[in-house]
């Protein structure tokens, strides 16, 4: 994934939008989709998954999380996000992950939904202390057109977030070079 795309995702998630945010009292929304690996170790694989958003984060909540990351780092951010519950994302037939933060905004005639999870790590992953432990977040961003066609998007299965003090912005880095496209995004 290009560095520009990664920074764009970070800006969408961690900076309040000028397009407006859905009310905190938003009704539950459910979607189904297909993730398609296009490179690296996930190339050629597809997985059907569902995600259900029960609430969208307010600008104030996102600002608090961004400030926490800036002042205390990624570990504190993850700790705070583990306590948040904005819905669930799961491969079909699996329990999946709790959604920590969900954002919804308008972009022209499209709806863009961005989701962040404090990803579940297996005992073996934690025990072996591999590099993947430094990438404790999962991201999903989908774009759904108003004309009722199927939406598309992208997934970062394991990512780290940091604030670059020299550049003055947030960066999201993917573990490895896996690029996962999302297709056939449809509301339930």
Backbone as JSON Lines, residues from 0, in Angstrom:
{"i":0,"aa":"X","n":[0.85,-1.16,0.0],"ca":[0.0,0.0,0.0],"c":[0.9,1.22,0.0]}
{"i":1,"aa":"X","n":[0.59,2.2,-0.82],"ca":[1.45,3.38,-0.91],"c":[1.4,4.18,0.38]}
{"i":2,"aa":"X","n":[2.48,4.89,0.65],"ca":[2.55,5.69,1.87],"c":[1.46,6.76,1.87]}
{"i":3,"aa":"X","n":[1.14,7.31,0.68],"ca":[0.08,8.31,0.58],"c":[-1.26,7.72,1.02]}
{"i":4,"aa":"X","n":[-1.58,6.53,0.55],"ca":[-2.84,5.89,0.92],"c":[-2.88,5.61,2.41]}
{"i":5,"aa":"X","n":[-1.78,5.19,2.97],"ca":[-1.71,4.91,4.4],"c":[-1.94,6.19,5.2]}
{"i":6,"aa":"X","n":[-1.3,7.28,4.78],"ca":[-1.48,8.55,5.48],"c":[-2.9,9.06,5.33]}
{"i":7,"aa":"X","n":[-3.5,8.83,4.17],"ca":[-4.88,9.24,3.94],"c":[-5.82,8.52,4.88]}
{"i":8,"aa":"X","n":[-5.63,7.22,5.07],"ca":[-6.47,6.46,6.0],"c":[-6.3,7.02,7.4]}
{"i":9,"aa":"X","n":[-5.08,7.31,7.79],"ca":[-4.83,7.87,9.12],"c":[-5.52,9.21,9.31]}
{"i":10,"aa":"X","n":[-5.45,10.05,8.3],"ca":[-6.09,11.36,8.4],"c":[-7.6,11.21,8.53]}
{"i":11,"aa":"X","n":[-8.18,10.31,7.79],"ca":[-9.63,10.09,7.84],"c":[-10.04,9.62,9.22]}
{"i":12,"aa":"X","n":[-9.25,8.76,9.81],"ca":[-9.63,8.2,11.1],"c":[-9.32,9.12,12.26]}
{"i":13,"aa":"X","n":[-8.15,9.71,12.29],"ca":[-7.68,10.38,13.49],"c":[-7.91,11.89,13.51]}
{"i":14,"aa":"X","n":[-8.4,12.46,12.44],"ca":[-8.66,13.89,12.42],"c":[-10.15,14.08,12.16]}
{"i":15,"aa":"X","n":[-10.8,14.99,12.88],"ca":[-12.22,15.21,12.67],"c":[-12.5,15.57,11.22]}
{"i":16,"aa":"X","n":[-13.62,15.12,10.72],"ca":[-13.96,15.37,9.33],"c":[-14.75,16.65,9.19]}
{"i":17,"aa":"X","n":[-14.59,17.32,8.06],"ca":[-15.38,18.51,7.8],"c":[-16.68,18.13,7.1]}
{"i":18,"aa":"X","n":[-16.84,16.87,6.76],"ca":[-18.03,16.42,6.07],"c":[-19.17,16.08,7.02]}
{"i":19,"aa":"X","n":[-18.9,16.07,8.32],"ca":[-19.94,15.76,9.29],"c":[-19.84,14.31,9.72]}
{"i":20,"aa":"X","n":[-20.3,14.07,10.9],"ca":[-20.26,12.73,11.49],"c":[-21.67,12.34,11.86]}
{"i":21,"aa":"X","n":[-22.0,11.1,11.63],"ca":[-23.31,10.61,12.0],"c":[-23.52,10.74,13.5]}
{"i":22,"aa":"X","n":[-24.74,10.88,13.89],"ca":[-25.1,11.01,15.3],"c":[-24.65,9.8,16.1]}
{"i":23,"aa":"X","n":[-24.33,10.06,17.37],"ca":[-23.93,8.99,18.27],"c":[-25.06,7.99,18.44]}
{"i":24,"aa":"X","n":[-26.29,8.43,18.21],"ca":[-27.47,7.58,18.39],"c":[-27.81,6.79,17.13]}
{"i":25,"aa":"X","n":[-26.86,6.58,16.25],"ca":[-27.09,5.88,15.0],"c":[-27.6,4.47,15.26]}
{"i":26,"aa":"X","n":[-28.57,4.07,14.45],"ca":[-29.05,2.7,14.59],"c":[-28.0,1.73,14.05]}
{"i":27,"aa":"X","n":[-28.11,0.5,14.47],"ca":[-27.16,-0.54,14.06],"c":[-27.21,-0.74,12.55]}
{"i":28,"aa":"X","n":[-26.03,-0.88,11.94],"ca":[-25.93,-1.14,10.5],"c":[-25.08,-2.39,10.3]}
{"i":29,"aa":"X","n":[-25.52,-3.27,9.4],"ca":[-24.77,-4.47,9.11],"c":[-24.43,-4.56,7.63]}
{"i":30,"aa":"X","n":[-23.25,-5.12,7.33],"ca":[-22.78,-5.24,5.96],"c":[-22.11,-6.6,5.77]}
{"i":31,"aa":"X","n":[-22.12,-7.09,4.54],"ca":[-21.35,-8.28,4.18],"c":[-20.41,-7.86,3.05]}
{"i":32,"aa":"X","n":[-19.28,-8.57,2.94],"ca":[-18.28,-8.22,1.94],"c":[-17.35,-9.41,1.7]}
{"i":33,"aa":"X","n":[-16.47,-9.25,0.73],"ca":[-15.46,-10.26,0.42],"c":[-14.1,-9.57,0.4]}
{"i":34,"aa":"X","n":[-13.14,-10.13,1.15],"ca":[-11.75,-9.65,1.14],"c":[-10.97,-10.49,0.15]}
{"i":35,"aa":"X","n":[-10.21,-9.82,-0.72],"ca":[-9.42,-10.5,-1.74],"c":[-7.95,-10.11,-1.61]}
{"i":36,"aa":"X","n":[-7.11,-11.09,-1.28],"ca":[-5.67,-10.84,-1.21],"c":[-5.1,-10.69,-2.6]}
{"i":37,"aa":"X","n":[-4.3,-9.65,-2.83],"ca":[-3.75,-9.42,-4.16],"c":[-2.24,-9.48,-4.2]}
{"i":38,"aa":"X","n":[-1.6,-9.8,-3.09],"ca":[-0.15,-9.87,-3.1],"c":[0.38,-10.41,-1.79]}
{"i":39,"aa":"X","n":[1.67,-10.66,-1.75],"ca":[2.3,-11.17,-0.54],"c":[1.76,-12.54,-0.17]}
{"i":40,"aa":"X","n":[1.74,-12.83,1.11],"ca":[1.31,-14.15,1.58],"c":[-0.2,-14.37,1.45]}
{"i":41,"aa":"X","n":[-0.97,-13.31,1.2],"ca":[-2.42,-13.46,1.07],"c":[-2.89,-13.43,-0.38]}
{"i":42,"aa":"X","n":[-1.96,-13.37,-1.33],"ca":[-2.3,-13.31,-2.75],"c":[-3.18,-14.46,-3.19]}
{"i":43,"aa":"X","n":[-4.28,-14.14,-3.86],"ca":[-5.18,-15.16,-4.4],"c":[-6.2,-15.7,-3.43]}
{"i":44,"aa":"X","n":[-6.16,-15.33,-2.18],"ca":[-7.13,-15.83,-1.19],"c":[-8.33,-14.89,-1.1]}
{"i":45,"aa":"X","n":[-9.49,-15.48,-0.85],"ca":[-10.69,-14.68,-0.6],"c":[-11.35,-15.15,0.69]}
{"i":46,"aa":"X","n":[-11.94,-14.21,1.4],"ca":[-12.64,-14.51,2.65],"c":[-13.92,-13.67,2.69]}
{"i":47,"aa":"X","n":[-15.03,-14.34,2.9],"ca":[-16.28,-13.61,3.12],"c":[-16.32,-13.17,4.57]}
{"i":48,"aa":"X","n":[-16.78,-11.93,4.79],"ca":[-16.88,-11.44,6.17],"c":[-18.07,-10.51,6.32]}
{"i":49,"aa":"X","n":[-18.45,-10.31,7.55],"ca":[-19.53,-9.4,7.91],"c":[-18.99,-8.37,8.89]}
{"i":50,"aa":"X","n":[-19.59,-7.21,8.89],"ca":[-19.31,-6.25,9.96],"c":[-20.6,-5.53,10.33]}
{"i":51,"aa":"X","n":[-20.71,-5.3,11.63],"ca":[-21.9,-4.65,12.18],"c":[-21.43,-3.48,13.04]}
{"i":52,"aa":"X","n":[-21.91,-2.29,12.73],"ca":[-21.56,-1.1,13.48],"c":[-22.75,-0.73,14.36]}
{"i":53,"aa":"X","n":[-22.51,-0.65,15.67],"ca":[-23.58,-0.3,16.6],"c":[-23.54,1.17,17.01]}
{"i":54,"aa":"X","n":[-22.39,1.81,16.8],"ca":[-22.29,3.25,17.07],"c":[-21.07,3.81,16.36]}
{"i":55,"aa":"X","n":[-21.17,5.08,15.98],"ca":[-20.06,5.79,15.35],"c":[-19.45,6.75,16.36]}
{"i":56,"aa":"X","n":[-18.15,6.87,16.34],"ca":[-17.43,7.74,17.27],"c":[-17.68,9.2,16.92]}
{"i":57,"aa":"X","n":[-17.74,10.03,17.94],"ca":[-17.89,11.46,17.75],"c":[-16.51,12.07,17.47]}
{"i":58,"aa":"X","n":[-16.52,13.3,16.96],"ca":[-15.26,14.01,16.72],"c":[-14.46,14.14,18.02]}
{"i":59,"aa":"X","n":[-15.15,14.42,19.11],"ca":[-14.48,14.58,20.41],"c":[-13.8,13.27,20.84]}
{"i":60,"aa":"X","n":[-14.47,12.15,20.67],"ca":[-13.88,10.85,21.04],"c":[-12.63,10.56,20.21]}
{"i":61,"aa":"X","n":[-12.69,10.86,18.92],"ca":[-11.54,10.63,18.05],"c":[-10.39,11.55,18.43]}
{"i":62,"aa":"X","n":[-10.7,12.8,18.77],"ca":[-9.65,13.73,19.19],"c":[-8.97,13.24,20.47]}
{"i":63,"aa":"X","n":[-9.75,12.68,21.4],"ca":[-9.18,12.16,22.65],"c":[-8.24,11.0,22.36]}
{"i":64,"aa":"X","n":[-8.62,10.1,21.45],"ca":[-7.76,8.97,21.1],"c":[-6.49,9.45,20.39]}
{"i":65,"aa":"X","n":[-6.64,10.44,19.51],"ca":[-5.47,10.98,18.81],"c":[-4.5,11.63,19.8]}
{"i":66,"aa":"X","n":[-5.02,12.35,20.78],"ca":[-4.19,12.98,21.79],"c":[-3.49,11.92,22.65]}
{"i":67,"aa":"X","n":[-4.21,10.87,23.0],"ca":[-3.63,9.77,23.77],"c":[-2.45,9.15,23.02]}
{"i":68,"aa":"X","n":[-2.63,8.9,21.73],"ca":[-1.54,8.35,20.91],"c":[-0.36,9.32,20.87]}
{"i":69,"aa":"X","n":[-0.64,10.57,20.66],"ca":[0.42,11.58,20.55],"c":[1.23,11.7,21.84]}
{"i":70,"aa":"X","n":[0.52,11.67,22.98],"ca":[1.19,11.89,24.27],"c":[1.75,10.62,24.91]}
{"i":71,"aa":"X","n":[1.07,9.48,24.73],"ca":[1.47,8.28,25.46],"c":[1.84,7.1,24.58]}
{"i":72,"aa":"X","n":[1.57,7.17,23.3],"ca":[2.01,6.13,22.39],"c":[0.98,5.06,22.07]}
{"i":73,"aa":"X","n":[1.41,4.16,21.22],"ca":[0.56,3.1,20.66],"c":[0.03,2.12,21.7]}
{"i":74,"aa":"X","n":[0.86,1.76,22.68],"ca":[0.42,0.78,23.69],"c":[-0.75,1.32,24.51]}
{"i":75,"aa":"X","n":[-0.68,2.59,24.9],"ca":[-1.78,3.2,25.65],"c":[-3.03,3.33,24.79]}
{"i":76,"aa":"X","n":[-2.83,3.65,23.5],"ca":[-3.97,3.73,22.59],"c":[-4.66,2.38,22.49]}
{"i":77,"aa":"X","n":[-3.88,1.32,22.32],"ca":[-4.47,-0.02,22.23],"c":[-5.23,-0.36,23.51]}
{"i":78,"aa":"X","n":[-4.64,-0.05,24.63],"ca":[-5.27,-0.33,25.92],"c":[-6.64,0.37,26.02]}
{"i":79,"aa":"X","n":[-6.69,1.6,25.61],"ca":[-7.95,2.35,25.63],"c":[-8.95,1.77,24.63]}
{"i":80,"aa":"X","n":[-8.47,1.38,23.46],"ca":[-9.36,0.86,22.41],"c":[-9.93,-0.51,22.77]}
{"i":81,"aa":"X","n":[-9.22,-1.28,23.58],"ca":[-9.72,-2.59,24.0],"c":[-11.01,-2.46,24.81]}
{"i":82,"aa":"X","n":[-11.23,-1.3,25.4],"ca":[-12.42,-1.07,26.23],"c":[-13.59,-0.52,25.43]}
{"i":83,"aa":"X","n":[-13.37,-0.17,24.18],"ca":[-14.42,0.42,23.34],"c":[-15.17,-0.66,22.57]}
{"i":84,"aa":"X","n":[-16.45,-0.45,22.35],"ca":[-17.26,-1.41,21.62],"c":[-18.19,-0.67,20.67]}
{"i":85,"aa":"X","n":[-17.85,-0.71,19.38],"ca":[-18.65,-0.05,18.36],"c":[-19.24,-1.05,17.38]}
{"i":86,"aa":"X","n":[-19.19,-2.35,17.72],"ca":[-19.73,-3.37,16.84],"c":[-18.8,-4.56,16.73]}
{"i":87,"aa":"X","n":[-18.91,-5.28,15.6],"ca":[-18.13,-6.51,15.42],"c":[-17.81,-6.7,13.95]}
{"i":88,"aa":"X","n":[-16.61,-7.22,13.67],"ca":[-16.2,-7.61,12.32],"c":[-15.73,-9.04,12.41]}
{"i":89,"aa":"X","n":[-16.24,-9.88,11.5],"ca":[-15.89,-11.3,11.6],"c":[-15.97,-12.01,10.25]}
{"i":90,"aa":"X","n":[-15.0,-12.92,10.01],"ca":[-15.13,-13.82,8.87],"c":[-16.38,-14.67,9.07]}
{"i":91,"aa":"X","n":[-17.07,-15.01,8.0],"ca":[-18.28,-15.82,8.12],"c":[-17.94,-17.12,8.85]}
{"i":92,"aa":"X","n":[-18.71,-17.43,9.89],"ca":[-18.51,-18.65,10.67],"c":[-17.51,-18.5,11.8]}
{"i":93,"aa":"X","n":[-17.05,-17.28,12.06],"ca":[-16.06,-17.05,13.11],"c":[-16.55,-15.93,14.03]}
{"i":94,"aa":"X","n":[-15.98,-15.89,15.23],"ca":[-16.35,-14.85,16.19],"c":[-15.79,-13.49,15.78]}
{"i":95,"aa":"X","n":[-14.57,-13.45,15.27],"ca":[-13.98,-12.21,14.79],"c":[-13.49,-11.29,15.88]}
{"i":96,"aa":"X","n":[-13.48,-9.99,15.58],"ca":[-12.95,-8.95,16.47],"c":[-14.0,-7.91,16.79]}
{"i":97,"aa":"X","n":[-13.89,-7.36,17.98],"ca":[-14.73,-6.25,18.38],"c":[-14.21,-4.99,17.68]}
{"i":98,"aa":"X","n":[-15.1,-4.17,17.18],"ca":[-14.72,-2.89,16.57],"c":[-14.55,-1.88,17.7]}
{"i":99,"aa":"X","n":[-13.42,-1.2,17.71],"ca":[-13.16,-0.19,18.73],"c":[-13.7,1.18,18.29]}
{"i":100,"aa":"X","n":[-13.39,1.56,17.07],"ca":[-13.8,2.87,16.56],"c":[-14.36,2.7,15.16]}
{"i":101,"aa":"X","n":[-15.49,3.34,14.91],"ca":[-16.08,3.38,13.57],"c":[-16.4,4.83,13.25]}
{"i":102,"aa":"X","n":[-16.08,5.23,12.03],"ca":[-16.37,6.59,11.55],"c":[-17.15,6.47,10.25]}
{"i":103,"aa":"X","n":[-18.07,7.39,10.03],"ca":[-18.87,7.4,8.81],"c":[-18.93,8.84,8.33]}
{"i":104,"aa":"X","n":[-18.66,9.01,7.03],"ca":[-18.7,10.36,6.47],"c":[-19.18,10.3,5.03]}
{"i":105,"aa":"X","n":[-19.59,11.45,4.54],"ca":[-20.01,11.58,3.14],"c":[-18.85,12.11,2.33]}
{"i":106,"aa":"X","n":[-18.69,11.55,1.14],"ca":[-17.68,12.02,0.2],"c":[-18.34,12.03,-1.17]}
{"i":107,"aa":"X","n":[-18.84,13.18,-1.57],"ca":[-19.6,13.26,-2.82],"c":[-20.88,12.45,-2.71]}
{"i":108,"aa":"X","n":[-21.07,11.54,-3.64],"ca":[-22.26,10.69,-3.62],"c":[-21.98,9.33,-2.98]}
{"i":109,"aa":"X","n":[-20.93,9.26,-2.2],"ca":[-20.56,8.0,-1.54],"c":[-20.58,8.14,-0.02]}
{"i":110,"aa":"X","n":[-20.75,7.01,0.64],"ca":[-20.59,6.92,2.09],"c":[-19.31,6.16,2.35]}
{"i":111,"aa":"X","n":[-18.43,6.72,3.19],"ca":[-17.16,6.08,3.53],"c":[-17.22,5.69,5.01]}
{"i":112,"aa":"X","n":[-16.97,4.41,5.27],"ca":[-16.94,3.9,6.63],"c":[-15.52,3.42,6.92]}
{"i":113,"aa":"X","n":[-14.94,3.91,8.02],"ca":[-13.6,3.5,8.44],"c":[-13.72,2.86,9.82]}
{"i":114,"aa":"X","n":[-13.11,1.69,9.96],"ca":[-13.19,0.91,11.19],"c":[-11.79,0.59,11.68]}
{"i":115,"aa":"X","n":[-11.6,0.67,13.0],"ca":[-10.32,0.28,13.62],"c":[-10.63,-0.72,14.72]}
{"i":116,"aa":"X","n":[-9.82,-1.77,14.79],"ca":[-9.93,-2.76,15.87],"c":[-8.6,-2.85,16.6]}
{"i":117,"aa":"X","n":[-8.69,-3.22,17.86],"ca":[-7.5,-3.65,18.6],"c":[-7.46,-5.15,18.3]}
{"i":118,"aa":"X","n":[-6.67,-5.55,17.33],"ca":[-6.79,-6.9,16.79],"c":[-6.46,-7.98,17.83]}
{"i":119,"aa":"X","n":[-7.15,-9.09,17.71],"ca":[-6.93,-10.24,18.57],"c":[-5.65,-10.94,18.14]}
{"i":120,"aa":"X","n":[-4.77,-11.2,19.11],"ca":[-3.52,-11.9,18.82],"c":[-3.56,-13.26,19.52]}
{"i":121,"aa":"X","n":[-3.1,-14.28,18.82],"ca":[-3.11,-15.63,19.37],"c":[-2.07,-15.77,20.48]}
{"i":122,"aa":"X","n":[-2.25,-16.78,21.31],"ca":[-1.3,-17.06,22.37],"c":[0.1,-17.28,21.78]}
{"i":123,"aa":"X","n":[0.17,-18.04,20.7],"ca":[1.48,-18.32,20.08],"c":[2.15,-17.03,19.6]}
{"i":124,"aa":"X","n":[1.37,-16.14,19.03],"ca":[1.92,-14.87,18.56],"c":[2.47,-14.06,19.74]}
{"i":125,"aa":"X","n":[1.74,-14.01,20.83],"ca":[2.18,-13.27,22.01],"c":[3.39,-13.95,22.68]}
{"i":126,"aa":"X","n":[3.34,-15.27,22.76],"ca":[4.41,-16.04,23.42],"c":[5.73,-15.93,22.67]}
{"i":127,"aa":"X","n":[5.67,-16.01,21.36],"ca":[6.88,-15.98,20.54],"c":[7.46,-14.57,20.37]}
{"i":128,"aa":"X","n":[6.73,-13.57,20.79],"ca":[7.19,-12.18,20.73],"c":[7.72,-11.79,19.36]}
{"i":129,"aa":"X","n":[7.04,-12.22,18.33],"ca":[7.45,-11.88,16.97],"c":[7.18,-10.42,16.63]}
{"i":130,"aa":"X","n":[7.62,-10.03,15.47],"ca":[7.46,-8.66,14.98],"c":[6.0,-8.25,14.89]}
{"i":131,"aa":"X","n":[5.12,-9.2,14.65],"ca":[3.7,-8.89,14.47],"c":[3.07,-8.27,15.72]}
{"i":132,"aa":"X","n":[3.66,-8.5,16.88],"ca":[3.13,-7.9,18.13],"c":[3.2,-6.38,18.09]}
{"i":133,"aa":"X","n":[4.1,-5.84,17.27],"ca":[4.23,-4.39,17.15],"c":[3.16,-3.79,16.24]}
{"i":134,"aa":"X","n":[2.28,-4.62,15.7],"ca":[1.23,-4.19,14.78],"c":[-0.13,-4.62,15.35]}
{"i":135,"aa":"X","n":[-0.58,-3.96,16.43],"ca":[-1.74,-4.44,17.18],"c":[-3.11,-3.98,16.7]}
{"i":136,"aa":"X","n":[-3.19,-3.31,15.56],"ca":[-4.47,-2.79,15.1],"c":[-4.87,-3.4,13.76]}
{"i":137,"aa":"X","n":[-6.15,-3.43,13.52],"ca":[-6.69,-3.82,12.23],"c":[-7.51,-2.66,11.68]}
{"i":138,"aa":"X","n":[-7.52,-2.46,10.35],"ca":[-8.25,-1.38,9.71],"c":[-9.1,-1.91,8.56]}
{"i":139,"aa":"X","n":[-10.25,-1.3,8.42],"ca":[-11.12,-1.56,7.27],"c":[-11.66,-0.22,6.84]}
{"i":140,"aa":"X","n":[-11.58,0.07,5.56],"ca":[-12.23,1.26,5.02],"c":[-12.98,0.86,3.76]}
{"i":141,"aa":"X","n":[-14.29,1.17,3.74],"ca":[-15.12,0.84,2.58],"c":[-15.82,2.09,2.08]}
{"i":142,"aa":"X","n":[-16.05,2.12,0.77],"ca":[-16.78,3.19,0.12],"c":[-18.02,2.58,-0.52]}
{"i":143,"aa":"X","n":[-19.19,3.11,-0.15],"ca":[-20.45,2.57,-0.65],"c":[-21.16,3.66,-1.44]}
{"i":144,"aa":"X","n":[-21.37,3.44,-2.75],"ca":[-22.03,4.46,-3.57],"c":[-23.53,4.56,-3.24]}
{"i":145,"aa":"X","n":[-24.07,5.76,-3.41],"ca":[-25.49,5.98,-3.16],"c":[-26.39,5.29,-4.16]}
{"i":146,"aa":"X","n":[-25.86,4.95,-5.33],"ca":[-26.7,4.36,-6.37],"c":[-26.97,2.87,-6.15]}
{"i":147,"aa":"X","n":[-26.74,2.41,-4.93],"ca":[-27.05,1.04,-4.5],"c":[-26.17,-0.02,-5.16]}
{"i":148,"aa":"X","n":[-25.13,0.39,-5.86],"ca":[-24.17,-0.59,-6.36],"c":[-23.35,-1.09,-5.2]}
{"i":149,"aa":"X","n":[-22.66,-2.2,-5.41],"ca":[-21.82,-2.76,-4.35],"c":[-20.61,-1.88,-4.09]}
{"i":150,"aa":"X","n":[-20.24,-1.79,-2.81],"ca":[-19.11,-0.97,-2.42],"c":[-17.79,-1.71,-2.53]}
{"i":151,"aa":"X","n":[-16.71,-0.97,-2.36],"ca":[-15.36,-1.52,-2.4],"c":[-14.56,-0.9,-1.25]}
{"i":152,"aa":"X","n":[-13.36,-1.43,-1.04],"ca":[-12.53,-0.87,0.02],"c":[-11.2,-1.57,0.14]}
{"i":153,"aa":"X","n":[-10.6,-1.43,1.33],"ca":[-9.3,-2.04,1.59],"c":[-9.21,-2.41,3.06]}
{"i":154,"aa":"X","n":[-8.34,-3.39,3.34],"ca":[-8.11,-3.9,4.69],"c":[-6.62,-3.86,4.99]}
{"i":155,"aa":"X","n":[-6.29,-3.48,6.21],"ca":[-4.94,-3.67,6.73],"c":[-5.13,-4.59,7.92]}
{"i":156,"aa":"X","n":[-4.69,-5.84,7.79],"ca":[-4.93,-6.84,8.82],"c":[-4.12,-6.66,10.08]}
{"i":157,"aa":"X","n":[-2.92,-6.12,9.96],"ca":[-2.05,-5.87,11.12],"c":[-1.3,-4.57,10.87]}
{"i":158,"aa":"X","n":[-1.56,-3.58,11.72],"ca":[-0.97,-2.25,11.5],"c":[-0.51,-1.64,12.81]}
{"i":159,"aa":"X","n":[0.4,-0.68,12.68],"ca":[0.8,0.12,13.83],"c":[0.45,1.56,13.52]}
{"i":160,"aa":"X","n":[0.22,2.33,14.58],"ca":[-0.11,3.75,14.44],"c":[0.9,4.53,15.29]}
{"i":161,"aa":"X","n":[1.38,5.63,14.73],"ca":[2.28,6.47,15.52],"c":[2.11,7.93,15.07]}
{"i":162,"aa":"X","n":[2.53,8.81,15.96],"ca":[2.55,10.23,15.64],"c":[3.99,10.62,15.37]}
{"i":163,"aa":"X","n":[4.25,11.12,14.17],"ca":[5.59,11.56,13.8],"c":[5.73,13.02,14.21]}
{"i":164,"aa":"X","n":[6.46,13.26,15.29],"ca":[6.6,14.62,15.84],"c":[7.33,15.55,14.88]}
{"i":165,"aa":"X","n":[8.29,15.03,14.13],"ca":[9.04,15.85,13.18],"c":[8.15,16.33,12.04]}
{"i":166,"aa":"X","n":[7.31,15.43,11.53],"ca":[6.43,15.77,10.4],"c":[5.1,16.35,10.87]}
{"i":167,"aa":"X","n":[4.75,16.1,12.13],"ca":[3.51,16.64,12.68],"c":[2.24,15.96,12.2]}
{"i":168,"aa":"X","n":[2.33,14.67,11.87],"ca":[1.12,13.95,11.45],"c":[1.16,12.5,11.91]}
{"i":169,"aa":"X","n":[0.0,11.86,11.79],"ca":[-0.15,10.46,12.19],"c":[0.2,9.57,11.01]}
{"i":170,"aa":"X","n":[0.82,8.43,11.31],"ca":[1.19,7.47,10.28],"c":[0.64,6.09,10.65]}
{"i":171,"aa":"X","n":[0.18,5.4,9.65],"ca":[-0.29,4.03,9.82],"c":[0.59,3.16,8.94]}
{"i":172,"aa":"X","n":[1.18,2.14,9.53],"ca":[2.09,1.26,8.8],"c":[1.55,-0.16,8.84]}
{"i":173,"aa":"X","n":[1.51,-0.79,7.69],"ca":[1.06,-2.16,7.57],"c":[2.21,-3.13,7.79]}
{"i":174,"aa":"X","n":[1.92,-4.25,8.44],"ca":[2.92,-5.31,8.58],"c":[3.09,-5.98,7.22]}
{"i":175,"aa":"X","n":[4.28,-5.97,6.69],"ca":[4.53,-6.6,5.39],"c":[3.93,-5.79,4.26]}
{"i":176,"aa":"X","n":[3.84,-6.43,3.11],"ca":[3.34,-5.73,1.93],"c":[2.02,-6.31,1.43]}
{"i":177,"aa":"X","n":[1.29,-6.98,2.3],"ca":[0.02,-7.54,1.87],"c":[-0.95,-6.42,1.54]}
{"i":178,"aa":"X","n":[-1.61,-6.56,0.42],"ca":[-2.63,-5.61,0.02],"c":[-3.91,-6.41,-0.12]}
{"i":179,"aa":"X","n":[-4.91,-6.04,0.63],"ca":[-6.17,-6.77,0.62],"c":[-7.28,-5.83,0.18]}
{"i":180,"aa":"X","n":[-7.86,-6.15,-0.94],"ca":[-9.0,-5.39,-1.47],"c":[-10.28,-5.93,-0.88]}
{"i":181,"aa":"X","n":[-11.27,-5.08,-0.78],"ca":[-12.59,-5.48,-0.33],"c":[-13.56,-5.19,-1.46]}
{"i":182,"aa":"X","n":[-14.38,-6.18,-1.79],"ca":[-15.37,-6.03,-2.87],"c":[-16.72,-6.54,-2.37]}
{"i":183,"aa":"X","n":[-17.74,-6.3,-3.19],"ca":[-19.1,-6.78,-2.91],"c":[-19.63,-6.35,-1.55]}
{"i":184,"aa":"X","n":[-19.33,-5.11,-1.13],"ca":[-19.83,-4.61,0.15],"c":[-21.31,-4.29,-0.02]}
{"i":185,"aa":"X","n":[-22.13,-4.96,0.77],"ca":[-23.59,-4.79,0.67],"c":[-24.19,-4.69,2.06]}
{"i":186,"aa":"X","n":[-25.17,-3.78,2.23],"ca":[-25.86,-3.73,3.53],"c":[-26.73,-4.97,3.71]}
{"i":187,"aa":"X","n":[-26.94,-5.36,4.96],"ca":[-27.84,-6.49,5.25],"c":[-29.26,-6.0,5.27]}
